[in-house]
């Protein structure tokens, strides 16, 4: 799945911080990159299509640099709605994962109008790897090596769980986190037992010493997931992607989106079913 990653390139100041993460994903098996820049359409002052040559040349320079670092690299410049075009190219080029930068903060404009990252997370049927790229983000330079799975044991987490188990074969022992509401609340004890049984079943599928488990019976899931990731020095948070109701997403958000906004780590959003 990680062998071929599509990288969303916007040439903003954040791009250099995103580019710095590419060397880290080699540890996940990545050897091929497709760099895509989308000239956004649908806005009053959108760049002219004639700018395509300019961006092709800029992408070419980035590609040459990455080839010198051992990657196979393709490039594409297209015009349209950013999320839709990235999804199209990913399908046509058969990229397993889309990598994009996340500014790590939520604004009223994000919630009401949507952002490129939110559009990607809600619309694209491929795993989406998000790297915090705001000016305060300080990510390690070492290769990605310790994954953390956040799961509630539901069907929506199935794809994330499968990816996590796959990565354990090539990474250091990981961490599984589940946050519920059972602490001090007997009416949720069934939830506790169900989560325990589910995580134990995952352990039977994992390699020896594959992961440690952290089950928490209270707290806001996104905050607890980010805290455990920091305490356990996990460098990749894997979480199932929900979001079938756009209006609910816009008004209330979701745990996955909150993790993306709050965690200062790579976050992989995985749809329920993943191929490859």
ZIGI-V382401 format. One record per backbone hydrogen bond with DSSP energy under -1.0 kcal/mol. NH is the residue of the N-H (numbers start at 1). CO is the residue of the C=O. Records with the same first field share a line. If there is no record, write none. Layout:
# ZIGI-V382401
NH = CO ; CO
This chain:
# ZIGI-V382401
5 = 32
6 = 97
7 = 34
8 = 99
9 = 36
15 = 12
18 = 14
19 = 15
20 = 16
21 = 18
22 = 19
27 = 24
28 = 25
29 = 26
30 = 25
31 = 3
32 = 3
33 = 72
34 = 5
35 = 74
36 = 7
37 = 76
39 = 78
41 = 80
46 = 43
51 = 48
52 = 49
55 = 51
56 = 52
57 = 53
58 = 54
59 = 55
60 = 56
61 = 57
62 = 58
63 = 59
64 = 60
65 = 61
66 = 62
67 = 63
68 = 64
70 = 67
71 = 66
72 = 31
74 = 33
76 = 35
78 = 37
80 = 39
85 = 81
86 = 82
87 = 83
88 = 84
89 = 85
90 = 86
91 = 87
92 = 88
93 = 89
95 = 90
96 = 4
97 = 4
98 = 127
99 = 6
100 = 129
102 = 131
111 = 107
112 = 108
113 = 109
114 = 110
119 = 115
120 = 116
121 = 117
122 = 118
123 = 119
124 = 120
128 = 269
129 = 98
130 = 267
131 = 100
133 = 102
137 = 134
144 = 24
148 = 236
149 = 175
150 = 238
151 = 177
157 = 154
158 = 155
161 = 157
162 = 158
163 = 159
164 = 160
165 = 161
166 = 162
167 = 163
168 = 164
169 = 166
170 = 167
171 = 167
172 = 145
174 = 210
175 = 147
176 = 212
177 = 149
178 = 214
180 = 216
183 = 217
185 = 182
188 = 185
189 = 186
192 = 188
193 = 189
194 = 190
195 = 191
196 = 192
197 = 193
198 = 194
199 = 195
200 = 196
201 = 197
202 = 198
203 = 199
204 = 200
205 = 202
210 = 207
212 = 174
214 = 176
216 = 178
224 = 220
225 = 221
226 = 222
227 = 223
228 = 224
229 = 225
230 = 226
231 = 227
232 = 228
234 = 229
235 = 146
236 = 146
237 = 266
238 = 148
239 = 268
241 = 270
249 = 245
250 = 246
251 = 247
252 = 248
253 = 249
258 = 254
259 = 255
260 = 256
261 = 257
262 = 258
263 = 259
267 = 130
268 = 237
269 = 128
270 = 239
